[in-house]
């Protein structure tokens, strides 16, 4: 969600100016627009790691991931079938019989 706020316009000599809250902004052009962004302090990586280190002795997901078991090896299943036999069509079954014109 984009934050929206209003700014105060005023005259500075013969030019119109905008009074923004804060002390400093970055100005950049995006297409035809001029984007004013607040200047923020740079990200403190050392402080971030220090905060993360506070949790190093607390187990992550102590109950486990709750992940389902790993599926069977599909390639092996397709090659051997459930009974260990090669998956070959049963030509005695009408569902597995070759369609006319189809090579068997």
C-alpha positions as CSV (number, residue, x, y, z in Angstrom):
1,X,0.0,0.0,0.0
2,X,1.3,3.4,-0.9
3,X,1.3,6.1,1.7
4,X,0.0,9.5,0.6
5,X,0.3,12.8,2.3
6,X,-0.1,16.5,1.3
7,X,2.6,19.1,1.4
8,X,2.4,22.9,1.8
9,X,3.0,25.1,-1.3
10,X,4.4,28.6,-0.9
11,X,6.0,31.3,-3.1
12,X,9.7,31.8,-3.0
13,X,10.3,35.0,-5.0
14,X,8.6,34.3,-8.4
15,X,8.8,30.5,-8.0
16,X,6.4,28.2,-6.4
17,X,7.9,25.8,-3.8
18,X,6.9,22.9,-1.7
19,X,7.5,22.6,2.0
20,X,7.9,19.0,3.1
21,X,8.2,17.6,6.6
22,X,11.6,16.5,7.7
23,X,15.0,18.1,7.0
24,X,16.2,16.4,3.8
25,X,14.9,14.4,0.8
26,X,16.4,12.5,-2.1
27,X,15.1,13.7,-5.5
28,X,15.1,11.5,-8.5
29,X,13.3,11.5,-11.8
30,X,11.1,8.5,-12.7
31,X,9.8,8.8,-16.3
32,X,8.1,12.2,-16.4
33,X,7.7,12.3,-12.6
34,X,9.9,13.7,-9.9
35,X,10.1,11.5,-6.9
36,X,10.9,13.0,-3.4
37,X,12.0,10.4,-0.9
38,X,12.9,10.9,2.8
39,X,16.6,10.3,3.5
40,X,16.9,7.4,5.8
41,X,19.8,6.2,7.8
42,X,21.7,3.4,6.0
43,X,20.8,-0.2,7.0
44,X,23.0,-1.3,10.0
45,X,24.0,-4.9,9.1
46,X,26.0,-5.4,12.3
47,X,22.9,-4.5,14.4
48,X,20.7,-6.8,12.3
49,X,23.1,-9.7,12.9
50,X,23.4,-8.9,16.6
51,X,19.6,-9.0,16.9
52,X,19.5,-12.3,15.0
53,X,22.1,-13.7,17.3
54,X,19.8,-13.2,20.3
55,X,17.7,-16.1,19.0
56,X,20.6,-18.6,18.3
57,X,19.8,-20.7,21.4
58,X,16.0,-20.9,20.7
59,X,15.1,-23.9,18.6
60,X,13.6,-23.1,15.2
61,X,10.4,-25.1,14.5
62,X,10.8,-27.3,17.7
63,X,7.8,-29.4,16.7
64,X,9.3,-30.1,13.3
65,X,8.3,-28.9,9.8
66,X,5.1,-31.0,9.6
67,X,6.2,-31.9,6.1
68,X,4.6,-34.9,4.3
69,X,6.9,-37.9,3.6
70,X,9.0,-37.8,0.6
71,X,7.1,-39.3,-2.4
72,X,8.1,-42.6,-3.9
73,X,10.7,-42.5,-6.7
74,X,8.3,-41.9,-9.6
75,X,10.8,-42.9,-12.3
76,X,11.3,-46.3,-10.5
77,X,7.6,-46.7,-10.0
78,X,6.9,-46.0,-13.7
79,X,9.7,-48.3,-14.9
80,X,8.9,-51.3,-12.6
81,X,5.3,-50.8,-11.5
82,X,4.0,-51.7,-8.1
83,X,4.8,-55.4,-8.4
84,X,8.3,-54.8,-9.6
85,X,7.4,-55.9,-13.1
86,X,8.0,-53.7,-16.1
87,X,5.0,-51.5,-16.9
88,X,3.9,-53.2,-20.1
89,X,0.3,-53.0,-21.5
90,X,-1.9,-56.0,-20.9
91,X,-2.9,-56.8,-24.4
92,X,-5.8,-59.0,-23.1
93,X,-7.4,-55.9,-21.5
94,X,-9.5,-53.7,-23.9
95,X,-8.2,-50.6,-22.1
96,X,-4.5,-51.5,-22.9
97,X,-5.0,-52.9,-26.5
98,X,-3.4,-50.8,-29.2
99,X,-5.6,-48.5,-31.1
100,X,-6.0,-49.4,-34.8
101,X,-3.1,-47.8,-36.8
102,X,-1.0,-47.4,-33.7
103,X,2.2,-49.4,-33.5
104,X,2.5,-51.7,-30.5
